[in-house]
Amino acid sequence: MRNPKEINIFTLVSLLLIFSEITFGQKLSCKLFFDESTPMINGRTNASSIQPGDTICLTGNWQFLQISYLHGSRKAPIVIINKDSQVHISGFYYGINFDSCSYIKLTGNGLSSIKYGFKIYNINGFGLSIGGLSSDIEVENIEISNTVFIGISAKTDPDTSFTSTRDKYTMRNVAIHDCYFHNIGSEGFYVGSSSYDGVILKYHGKDTLVYPHLIRGVKIYNNRLESTGWDGIQVASADSGCAIYNNFILHDSDSTYWNQMTGILLGGGSNCDCFNNIILDGKGDGIDVFSLGRQKIYNNLIINPGRTYHPDEDFYPYQKHGIYIGNNLTTPNEGYTICYNTIISPKSTGIKFTNLNSKKNLIINNIIINPGSYKTLGQEAFINISEPSIDVTVLNNYLNTDFSQIKFIDPSSYNFDLEPTSPAVNKAISIDGFPLQFDIQNRNRPFAWQNDIGAFECHDSSLIGIPELIPEGNILCKVFPNPSSEDVNIEYSIKNKTNLKISMYDMTGKMIMEPVNSFHLPGFYSKKLSVVILKPGIYSILFQTDQTTITREVLLIPK
């Protein structure tokens, strides 16, 4: 039975995932149809008629599925989808294995009544593997559970054929989203090689150093992971175009396997932005960082990391942290931006920073409450910098051992949104080059006149409705939802009487509409814009008063 305290956090997860909710139940036009009597689909034999843009439909109860030599195109991927029922795969060493494939979309989105159209379970090894020099693979709406080893793996390890070494092959554009993984024996996600610095192979009797391939373009989002034996999500050797966001991770690191204990691990050779994730009640660190630098870690909610791991032994090697920055090689003169995170009751420290090689690091606008090491370390338990020589700027973080002072809405039920009277509201400072415009629930930042500290932006209407809060000569304005597919709502407050013009422009600078152009008295106003006829893309909305001009951008997405 679910812990009553977790009810609110599951509500938050639902809101987080709704942000990019998709419509289930696609219209199918099946070029080929397979059931469990054909466990191998091969583009050179039984699927040789498949062309880019075609759809392969599957049904039945399988032991395993091997997919080989299928190649779509960037604009027309091959779609593999369930039809008529949920596809079950269980009982073999792997569930689904991609070998020598490219531009494939595997989707469990075939029925409106079933969110996860593929169910992979009771697997003696890997749930799903993307290997064999495959590239450009998207996986969505898959449930994987009860695997002995990894939930999903995406990499081709080097061997003495030397076809998958860094100089010969790059995996590209791996997207895994809207999936549900639970009761996984080791890592939930193992994306990219963890041996970025090279591995030794025996070749003609000699030790030979080779470097594993890179992955460029990794998107891991809207996934739910529960009870992984090792790390929840591990990504390495992904040196560009990588983002990990909107994931919910519950009870990571159940097996307490040394050096494999974290909710999200950004491994060697990676350059991944990591944001809007919820990591709850794991035995490991919340987020471990051993990557190249240059990335941003923000808007994450990390609750009770490591608290149940040797709870009475807060010393090495049993220390666990909200965010841990390891000492590894980074890109010269580059560092990490760690901002707008909310870290609750870590076993040891809130943020532990040990990287001696990085430069220009920033730890700004985070909330850290009740670190376990406070009794022994004092203030250093909140943000612990291992060496004074480390180049890191620490500014404007809210640090406290007392939950009552920060004024969360209801921490007893895991609701860490902010009351409008919280000392974190309207208190964030700006970060050069990083104008953050959304919070962990993808609500607009700022809501009032300045961002809030931590992962949540308080959206209490009292904040924007009080004219006294509006700086002289300015208006307060917000645009939501953002992204949007149908209507865009505009809300704004005016302090002094003024003429106001609101206009919308596309990326070429062409004005699309001018919904407001009139004289306004002080007060609160709202306007709804219909954008359903506009093409997807980024649009600018200008608010022009007699005193100032403010710009808000909105992303329009397909309906």
MOURCOR-V852906 format. One record per residue. N is the residue number from 0. RES is the residue in three letters. PHI is phi in degrees with one decimal (NA if undefined). PSI is psi in radians with two decimals (999 if undefined). Layout:
((N;RES;PHI;PSI) (N;RES;PHI;PSI))
//
This chain:
((0;MET;NA;2.45) (1;ARG;-68.6;2.42) (2;ASN;-60.7;2.21) (3;PRO;-55.0;-0.53) (4;LYS;-65.8;-0.37) (5;GLU;-85.8;-0.14) (6;ILE;-57.9;-0.82) (7;ASN;-66.1;-0.66) (8;ILE;-66.5;-0.55) (9;PHE;-71.5;-0.55) (10;THR;-63.7;-0.75) (11;LEU;-61.5;-0.72) (12;VAL;-60.1;-0.73) (13;SER;-61.2;-0.75) (14;LEU;-63.8;-0.70) (15;LEU;-62.5;-0.74) (16;LEU;-77.2;-0.48) (17;ILE;-61.7;-0.44) (18;PHE;-49.7;-0.69) (19;SER;-125.8;0.71) (20;GLU;-60.3;2.40) (21;ILE;-107.7;2.87) (22;THR;-93.2;2.15) (23;PHE;-84.2;2.70) (24;GLY;89.5;1.32) (25;GLN;-81.3;2.64) (26;LYS;-72.5;2.24) (27;LEU;-103.4;2.44) (28;SER;-133.1;1.60) (29;CYS;-81.7;2.08) (30;LYS;-75.9;-0.72) (31;LEU;-134.4;2.66) (32;PHE;-130.1;2.26) (33;PHE;-130.5;2.56) (34;ASP;-121.2;-2.98) (35;GLU;-65.7;-0.20) (36;SER;-71.5;-0.20) (37;THR;-127.2;1.42) (38;PRO;-78.1;-0.01) (39;MET;-126.1;2.07) (40;ILE;-108.4;2.06) (41;ASN;-128.3;2.15) (42;GLY;-67.7;-0.15) (43;ARG;-100.7;-0.18) (44;THR;-128.4;-1.64) (45;ASN;-76.3;-0.12) (46;ALA;-124.4;0.50) (47;SER;-68.8;-0.29) (48;SER;-83.1;-0.16) (49;ILE;-72.1;2.29) (50;GLN;-119.5;2.85) (51;PRO;-51.6;2.35) (52;GLY;91.2;-0.15) (53;ASP;-77.5;2.84) (54;THR;-120.5;2.33) (55;ILE;-108.5;2.21) (56;CYS;-106.9;2.44) (57;LEU;-125.7;2.63) (58;THR;-151.9;2.85) (59;GLY;107.4;-3.00) (60;ASN;-117.0;1.96) (61;TRP;-108.5;2.74) (62;GLN;-86.5;-0.71) (63;PHE;-160.0;2.93) (64;LEU;-141.4;2.09) (65;GLN;-105.4;2.17) (66;ILE;-118.9;2.08) (67;SER;-134.1;2.56) (68;TYR;55.1;0.67) (69;LEU;-104.0;2.31) (70;HIS;-137.4;1.94) (71;GLY;-88.1;-2.65) (72;SER;-137.1;2.93) (73;ARG;-59.5;-0.71) (74;LYS;-87.7;-0.27) (75;ALA;-140.7;1.32) (76;PRO;-68.5;2.74) (77;ILE;-80.1;2.28) (78;VAL;-102.7;2.28) (79;ILE;-117.6;2.11) (80;ILE;-141.2;2.66) (81;ASN;-76.7;2.59) (82;LYS;-135.0;2.37) (83;ASP;75.9;-0.48) (84;SER;-160.3;3.03) (85;GLN;-74.3;2.31) (86;VAL;-85.8;2.21) (87;HIS;-104.9;2.36) (88;ILE;-134.2;2.10) (89;SER;-160.2;2.72) (90;GLY;99.8;0.04) (91;PHE;-118.5;-3.05) (92;TYR;-70.4;-0.57) (93;TYR;-134.7;2.82) (94;GLY;-89.8;-1.17) (95;ILE;-126.5;2.36) (96;ASN;-129.3;2.13) (97;PHE;-95.0;2.25) (98;ASP;-133.1;2.14) (99;SER;55.9;0.89) (100;CYS;-123.1;2.77) (101;SER;-152.6;2.62) (102;TYR;53.6;1.07) (103;ILE;-121.7;2.43) (104;LYS;-118.1;1.96) (105;LEU;-97.6;2.01) (106;THR;-131.0;2.31) (107;GLY;-94.9;0.68) (108;ASN;-107.5;0.54) (109;GLY;-85.4;-0.31) (110;LEU;-131.1;2.35) (111;SER;-66.9;-0.39) (112;SER;-88.1;-0.14) (113;ILE;-129.1;2.12) (114;LYS;-74.0;-0.69) (115;TYR;-111.2;1.64) (116;GLY;-73.7;-0.27) (117;PHE;-116.4;2.21) (118;LYS;-119.3;1.95) (119;ILE;-110.5;2.13) (120;TYR;-154.5;2.84) (121;ASN;51.3;0.99) (122;ILE;-106.4;2.38) (123;ASN;-82.0;-0.01) (124;GLY;-146.5;-1.83) (125;PHE;-100.2;2.44) (126;GLY;-69.1;-0.89) (127;LEU;-144.8;2.34) (128;SER;-126.7;2.28) (129;ILE;-111.2;1.72) (130;GLY;-141.1;-2.73) (131;GLY;57.9;0.67) (132;LEU;65.6;0.45) (133;SER;-73.9;2.79) (134;SER;-157.9;2.78) (135;ASP;56.4;1.08) (136;ILE;-119.3;2.30) (137;GLU;-115.5;2.36) (138;VAL;-127.9;2.24) (139;GLU;-144.9;2.63) (140;ASN;57.6;0.88) (141;ILE;-119.3;2.38) (142;GLU;-107.4;2.25) (143;ILE;-128.4;2.27) (144;SER;-149.8;2.76) (145;ASN;53.4;0.95) (146;THR;-100.1;2.55) (147;VAL;-69.7;-0.66) (148;PHE;-116.9;-2.08) (149;ILE;-84.2;2.54) (150;GLY;-69.4;-1.03) (151;ILE;-139.6;2.36) (152;SER;-122.1;2.40) (153;ALA;-135.1;1.67) (154;LYS;179.6;2.81) (155;THR;-124.4;1.88) (156;ASP;-67.6;2.49) (157;PRO;-67.4;2.54) (158;ASP;-139.3;-3.02) (159;THR;-75.9;0.03) (160;SER;-78.3;-0.34) (161;PHE;57.7;0.46) (162;THR;-85.1;-0.36) (163;SER;-110.3;0.32) (164;THR;-76.9;2.87) (165;ARG;-60.3;-0.54) (166;ASP;-82.4;-0.17) (167;LYS;-111.4;-0.43) (168;TYR;-152.2;2.42) (169;THR;-130.0;2.19) (170;MET;-79.8;2.45) (171;ARG;-132.6;2.59) (172;ASN;53.0;1.17) (173;VAL;-100.8;2.08) (174;ALA;-122.2;2.19) (175;ILE;-130.3;2.03) (176;HIS;-150.8;2.76) (177;ASP;55.7;0.68) (178;CYS;-110.7;2.86) (179;TYR;-129.7;2.00) (180;PHE;-117.0;2.34) (181;HIS;-153.2;2.65) (182;ASN;53.7;1.01) (183;ILE;-100.3;2.36) (184;GLY;-67.3;-0.72) (185;SER;-125.7;-2.13) (186;GLU;-70.7;2.47) (187;GLY;-68.1;-0.90) (188;PHE;-120.6;2.32) (189;TYR;-129.5;1.62) (190;VAL;-112.7;2.04) (191;GLY;84.2;2.69) (192;SER;-73.4;2.38) (193;SER;-83.0;0.02) (194;SER;-105.5;0.89) (195;TYR;-55.2;-0.63) (196;ASP;-79.6;0.04) (197;GLY;112.6;2.69) (198;VAL;-128.7;2.67) (199;ILE;-97.3;2.17) (200;LEU;-113.0;2.54) (201;LYS;-87.5;2.04) (202;TYR;-133.2;2.07) (203;HIS;52.1;0.72) (204;GLY;78.9;0.06) (205;LYS;-118.5;2.55) (206;ASP;-72.6;2.21) (207;THR;-126.7;2.18) (208;LEU;-84.4;2.19) (209;VAL;-129.6;2.73) (210;TYR;-112.9;2.23) (211;PRO;-64.6;2.77) (212;HIS;-68.7;2.82) (213;LEU;-95.3;2.82) (214;ILE;-119.7;2.28) (215;ARG;-123.6;1.97) (216;GLY;99.7;1.35) (217;VAL;-118.3;2.22) (218;LYS;-127.8;2.04) (219;ILE;-123.5;1.93) (220;TYR;-153.6;2.73) (221;ASN;58.4;0.50) (222;ASN;-99.7;2.70) (223;ARG;-120.9;2.19) (224;LEU;-124.8;2.31) (225;GLU;-135.3;2.25) (226;SER;60.4;1.25) (227;THR;-99.5;2.49) (228;GLY;-68.3;-0.70) (229;TRP;-113.5;-2.50) (230;ASP;-59.8;2.57) (231;GLY;-69.0;-1.04) (232;ILE;-128.9;2.13) (233;GLN;-120.6;2.15) (234;VAL;-128.2;2.29) (235;ALA;-143.8;2.85) (236;SER;55.9;0.46) (237;ALA;-108.9;1.56) (238;ASP;-89.6;-0.06) (239;SER;-160.9;2.68) (240;GLY;63.8;0.62) (241;CYS;-113.8;2.33) (242;ALA;-145.0;2.38) (243;ILE;-124.2;1.98) (244;TYR;-155.1;2.76) (245;ASN;57.5;0.55) (246;ASN;-101.8;2.61) (247;PHE;-116.4;2.17) (248;ILE;-126.1;2.08) (249;LEU;-120.2;2.26) (250;HIS;60.1;0.99) (251;ASP;-76.9;2.84) (252;SER;64.0;0.62) (253;ASP;-60.7;-0.52) (254;SER;-81.4;-0.13) (255;THR;48.1;0.83) (256;TYR;-85.0;2.12) (257;TRP;-53.0;2.37) (258;ASN;66.9;0.23) (259;GLN;-134.3;0.87) (260;MET;-133.4;1.52) (261;THR;-161.4;2.68) (262;GLY;-68.6;-0.90) (263;ILE;-131.3;2.21) (264;LEU;-114.7;2.05) (265;LEU;-96.4;1.76) (266;GLY;-87.3;-3.07) (267;GLY;-55.7;2.42) (268;GLY;77.7;0.11) (269;SER;-99.4;2.71) (270;ASN;-141.7;1.35) (271;CYS;-117.4;2.19) (272;ASP;-71.5;2.48) (273;CYS;-134.4;1.93) (274;PHE;-151.9;2.75) (275;ASN;58.2;0.54) (276;ASN;-99.2;2.61) (277;ILE;-114.4;2.17) (278;ILE;-124.4;2.03) (279;LEU;-127.3;2.24) (280;ASP;55.5;0.69) (281;GLY;-87.8;2.84) (282;LYS;-84.5;-0.29) (283;GLY;-99.5;-3.04) (284;ASP;-60.2;2.76) (285;GLY;-68.7;-1.04) (286;ILE;-133.7;2.21) (287;ASP;-106.5;2.40) (288;VAL;-126.8;2.02) (289;PHE;-129.7;0.65) (290;SER;-105.1;-2.94) (291;LEU;-79.3;-0.20) (292;GLY;90.2;-3.11) (293;ARG;78.3;-0.19) (294;GLN;-99.2;2.90) (295;LYS;-115.5;2.41) (296;ILE;-122.6;1.90) (297;TYR;-153.0;2.81) (298;ASN;58.7;0.44) (299;ASN;-94.9;2.51) (300;LEU;-110.2;2.02) (301;ILE;-121.2;2.07) (302;ILE;-121.3;2.17) (303;ASN;57.7;0.68) (304;PRO;-64.7;2.22) (305;GLY;76.1;0.01) (306;ARG;-61.7;-0.53) (307;THR;-97.5;0.12) (308;TYR;-97.1;1.94) (309;HIS;42.0;1.09) (310;PRO;-58.7;-0.42) (311;ASP;-99.3;0.16) (312;GLU;-127.6;1.56) (313;ASP;-99.7;1.13) (314;PHE;-148.1;2.83) (315;TYR;-60.4;2.31) (316;PRO;-98.1;0.37) (317;TYR;-98.8;0.09) (318;GLN;-73.0;2.49) (319;LYS;-138.0;2.55) (320;HIS;-130.8;2.80) (321;GLY;-66.3;-0.98) (322;ILE;-131.4;2.25) (323;TYR;-120.2;2.15) (324;ILE;-104.5;1.89) (325;GLY;-79.7;2.82) (326;ASN;-88.3;1.76) (327;ASN;-143.9;2.95) (328;LEU;-68.1;2.34) (329;THR;-125.0;2.98) (330;THR;-61.4;2.32) (331;PRO;-52.9;2.33) (332;ASN;63.9;0.38) (333;GLU;-118.5;2.74) (334;GLY;-149.4;-2.75) (335;TYR;-120.3;2.51) (336;THR;-110.0;1.98) (337;ILE;-115.7;1.87) (338;CYS;-149.2;2.73) (339;TYR;56.8;0.53) (340;ASN;-96.3;2.64) (341;THR;-116.4;2.05) (342;ILE;-118.7;2.10) (343;ILE;-115.6;2.13) (344;SER;50.0;0.96) (345;PRO;-66.7;2.62) (346;LYS;-58.5;-0.74) (347;SER;-115.1;-1.57) (348;THR;-114.1;2.79) (349;GLY;-71.3;-0.99) (350;ILE;-130.2;2.15) (351;LYS;-111.3;2.10) (352;PHE;-119.4;2.02) (353;THR;-123.3;0.06) (354;ASN;-76.5;2.01) (355;LEU;-87.0;-0.25) (356;ASN;-96.2;-0.39) (357;SER;-76.7;2.78) (358;LYS;-132.7;2.75) (359;LYS;58.6;0.66) (360;ASN;-76.1;2.57) (361;LEU;-129.2;2.29) (362;ILE;-125.9;1.77) (363;ILE;-140.2;2.45) (364;ASN;63.7;0.57) (365;ASN;-97.7;2.65) (366;ILE;-106.5;2.21) (367;ILE;-130.5;2.12) (368;ILE;-123.5;2.27) (369;ASN;60.4;0.99) (370;PRO;-71.6;2.45) (371;GLY;-65.1;-0.47) (372;SER;-84.4;0.12) (373;TYR;-60.2;-0.61) (374;LYS;-62.9;-0.55) (375;THR;-101.5;-0.53) (376;LEU;-106.1;-0.24) (377;GLY;64.3;-2.42) (378;GLN;-59.9;-0.48) (379;GLU;-67.6;-0.17) (380;ALA;-73.3;-0.40) (381;PHE;-75.1;-1.01) (382;ILE;-131.6;1.95) (383;ASN;-110.8;1.92) (384;ILE;-98.9;2.06) (385;SER;-68.4;-0.53) (386;GLU;-135.6;2.41) (387;PRO;-64.4;-0.33) (388;SER;-77.8;-0.17) (389;ILE;-67.0;2.32) (390;ASP;-84.9;1.61) (391;VAL;-144.1;2.37) (392;THR;-102.8;2.14) (393;VAL;-114.3;2.00) (394;LEU;-141.5;2.48) (395;ASN;57.7;0.66) (396;ASN;-94.4;2.49) (397;TYR;-94.2;2.07) (398;LEU;-126.3;2.23) (399;ASN;-161.2;2.62) (400;THR;-93.8;-0.15) (401;ASP;-106.7;2.01) (402;PHE;-62.9;-0.59) (403;SER;-66.3;-0.51) (404;GLN;-75.7;-0.53) (405;ILE;-75.3;-0.40) (406;LYS;63.3;0.98) (407;PHE;-67.3;2.74) (408;ILE;-63.3;-0.84) (409;ASP;-161.7;1.41) (410;PRO;-63.2;-0.44) (411;SER;-64.5;-0.42) (412;SER;-112.4;0.40) (413;TYR;65.4;0.48) (414;ASN;-98.4;1.77) (415;PHE;-103.7;0.32) (416;ASP;-65.6;2.85) (417;LEU;-102.1;2.43) (418;GLU;-68.4;2.66) (419;PRO;-63.8;-0.34) (420;THR;-95.0;0.18) (421;SER;-63.7;2.47) (422;PRO;-66.5;-0.12) (423;ALA;-90.6;-0.23) (424;VAL;-74.8;2.29) (425;ASN;60.2;0.48) (426;LYS;-119.0;0.04) (427;ALA;-71.1;2.63) (428;ILE;-104.1;2.69) (429;SER;-72.4;2.63) (430;ILE;-118.8;2.08) (431;ASP;-55.3;2.26) (432;GLY;78.9;0.11) (433;PHE;-142.0;1.34) (434;PRO;-83.5;1.41) (435;LEU;-64.1;2.27) (436;GLN;-120.0;0.16) (437;PHE;-150.5;2.80) (438;ASP;-111.3;-2.95) (439;ILE;-64.6;-0.41) (440;GLN;-97.9;0.28) (441;ASN;59.6;0.50) (442;ARG;-87.1;2.69) (443;ASN;-61.6;2.44) (444;ARG;-115.6;2.46) (445;PRO;-76.8;2.74) (446;PHE;-82.5;-0.79) (447;ALA;-100.5;-2.17) (448;TRP;-102.7;-0.06) (449;GLN;-155.9;2.58) (450;ASN;-62.8;2.72) (451;ASP;-93.3;2.68) (452;ILE;-73.6;2.54) (453;GLY;93.0;-3.05) (454;ALA;-77.0;-0.37) (455;PHE;-107.2;2.44) (456;GLU;-107.2;1.99) (457;CYS;-62.5;2.22) (458;HIS;-114.0;0.60) (459;ASP;-69.5;2.27) (460;SER;-62.6;-0.37) (461;SER;-64.0;-0.45) (462;LEU;-71.9;-0.67) (463;ILE;-91.7;-0.27) (464;GLY;-89.5;-0.03) (465;ILE;-99.3;1.90) (466;PRO;-58.2;-0.50) (467;GLU;-61.7;-0.40) (468;LEU;-79.4;-0.20) (469;ILE;-84.6;2.15) (470;PRO;-60.0;2.61) (471;GLU;-55.6;2.28) (472;GLY;84.0;-0.01) (473;ASN;-119.1;2.90) (474;ILE;-117.1;2.76) (475;LEU;-100.8;2.33) (476;CYS;-147.3;2.62) (477;LYS;-143.1;2.69) (478;VAL;-128.0;2.19) (479;PHE;-155.0;2.78) (480;PRO;-68.4;2.79) (481;ASN;-146.3;1.83) (482;PRO;-71.7;2.93) (483;SER;-141.5;2.67) (484;SER;-121.3;-0.24) (485;GLU;-128.8;-1.30) (486;ASP;-113.6;2.56) (487;VAL;-115.1;2.21) (488;ASN;-97.1;2.39) (489;ILE;-118.7;2.22) (490;GLU;-125.8;2.42) (491;TYR;-153.1;2.60) (492;SER;-120.1;2.48) (493;ILE;-122.1;2.33) (494;LYS;-87.4;-0.79) (495;ASN;-118.4;2.61) (496;LYS;-59.3;2.44) (497;THR;-164.4;2.79) (498;ASN;-79.2;2.48) (499;LEU;-135.9;2.29) (500;LYS;-123.5;2.25) (501;ILE;-115.5;2.16) (502;SER;-136.3;2.67) (503;MET;-120.5;2.34) (504;TYR;-127.4;2.55) (505;ASP;-87.0;-3.09) (506;MET;-69.3;-0.29) (507;THR;-86.2;-0.08) (508;GLY;91.0;0.07) (509;LYS;-79.8;2.29) (510;MET;-74.4;2.21) (511;ILE;-92.7;-0.70) (512;MET;-158.4;2.79) (513;GLU;-135.2;1.42) (514;PRO;-72.0;-0.36) (515;VAL;-135.8;2.30) (516;ASN;-159.0;1.50) (517;SER;-161.8;3.00) (518;PHE;-82.1;2.42) (519;HIS;-126.8;2.41) (520;LEU;-87.4;2.84) (521;PRO;-57.3;2.48) (522;GLY;153.3;-2.98) (523;PHE;-110.3;2.36) (524;TYR;-135.0;2.77) (525;SER;-144.6;2.70) (526;LYS;-151.8;2.44) (527;LYS;-110.7;2.27) (528;LEU;-111.0;2.26) (529;SER;-86.5;2.13) (530;VAL;-120.1;0.23) (531;VAL;-63.4;-0.44) (532;ILE;-87.5;-0.13) (533;LEU;-83.5;2.64) (534;LYS;-72.0;2.58) (535;PRO;-58.3;2.54) (536;GLY;152.4;-3.03) (537;ILE;-97.5;2.28) (538;TYR;-124.0;2.64) (539;SER;-108.4;2.37) (540;ILE;-115.1;2.09) (541;LEU;-102.3;2.29) (542;PHE;-108.6;1.97) (543;GLN;-118.1;2.00) (544;THR;-105.8;-3.09) (545;ASP;-67.1;-0.36) (546;GLN;-105.3;-0.48) (547;THR;-157.5;2.96) (548;THR;-130.6;2.28) (549;ILE;-122.7;2.42) (550;THR;-115.1;2.35) (551;ARG;-124.3;2.39) (552;GLU;-101.9;2.55) (553;VAL;-135.0;2.42) (554;LEU;-100.2;2.12) (555;LEU;-97.8;2.28) (556;ILE;-119.2;2.77) (557;PRO;-62.3;2.56) (558;LYS;-74.4;999))
//
